[in-house]
Amino acid sequence: MDLGIEGKWALVCAASKGLGKGCAAALVREGVNVVITARGDEALQATAAELRALNPKVSVQALAGDITTLEGRAAALAACPQVDILVNNAGGPPPGDFRDWDREAWIKAVDANMLTPIELMKATVDKMAERGFGRVVNITSGAVKAPIDVLGLSNGARSGLTGFVAGLARQSKLAAANVTINNLLPGVFDTDRVRNTSMGAAAKLGKTVEEVLAQRRATIPAQRFGTADEFGAFCAFMCSAHAAYLTGQNILLDGGAYPGTF
């Protein structure tokens, strides 16, 4: 299927690895020019080289920096001639007990996982509307639908973003101008973050990392973790010309792990 986005420009955040990288790769395969951001320059440049090899016809710009800062956002936006597609992504805050989190921990979580995506949307969606095309995909978490007790910082910040998007996406001056805003909610995917959190759980439980991972797989009806490539492919469709009637939605990709009807 031709997604109808060849030649568009995308800004993909936290794209040096994991789900962000998967999204950037899928867009590049569709002929989309990309600006990718991440904090670590070495991994980012390596990813940029991989993306250029996937499709030599597109432009791939790699900009290392902290997207959660005003300076980082300004630099990323300046590197992109125009933002037709925005993929908001940021690593989730650490797990823990809310009794141990001070105000600074909460502000950091809200800044990264709620306010930064909002600021990037503020900087781009009206210009998308003027051009008659725009796609925003916010990578949030399956925990928005089924909160995880030790991920309170993430539950709170990402739920705040979800509520904000529910209103913004339904503004007629955006929706009627072919600008869609949706959230993509990953369940458990085979990423460095999952392996790192599993290492902590393994140490706490006195088990091996592989034992912990196996237990997590067993709770998923699909009996496996998702891959960054399939996540990216779904993101690319949400950014396509064919997804113009999809907006204000929370799309859950979790292999059937969420047990609810709605």
Number of C-alpha atoms within 10 A of each C-alpha: 6 10 16 15 21 16 16 20 24 27 26 26 29 26 28 26 18 21 25 27 25 23 24 34 26 23 29 28 19 23 21 26 29 28 26 28 30 26 17 14 15 12 14 23 19 13 21 26 13 13 23 18 12 15 17 12 14 21 18 23 20 23 22 20 18 20 25 19 13 11 11 18 21 13 17 24 16 12 17 17 11 15 26 27 29 25 28 26 23 22 16 18 19 13 14 13 11 14 6 7 12 9 8 9 15 17 14 16 23 21 17 23 30 25 19 21 27 18 14 21 20 11 15 18 25 16 17 23 19 14 13 15 22 29 26 29 24 28 25 29 25 23 21 21 15 13 15 13 13 13 17 21 25 27 24 19 24 26 21 16 21 20 11 14 22 17 10 19 21 16 13 11 14 22 22 14 18 23 31 29 28 24 25 22 20 20 20 21 21 16 15 11 14 14 16 12 14 20 18 13 16 17 12 9 10 10 13 14 18 13 12 20 19 14 12 15 17 13 14 17 13 13 15 18 20 18 15 20 18 16 22 21 19 17 27 28 19 25 29 20 17 14 15 19 13 16 23 21 16 22 18 20 20 20 19 14 19 18 8 8 4 5
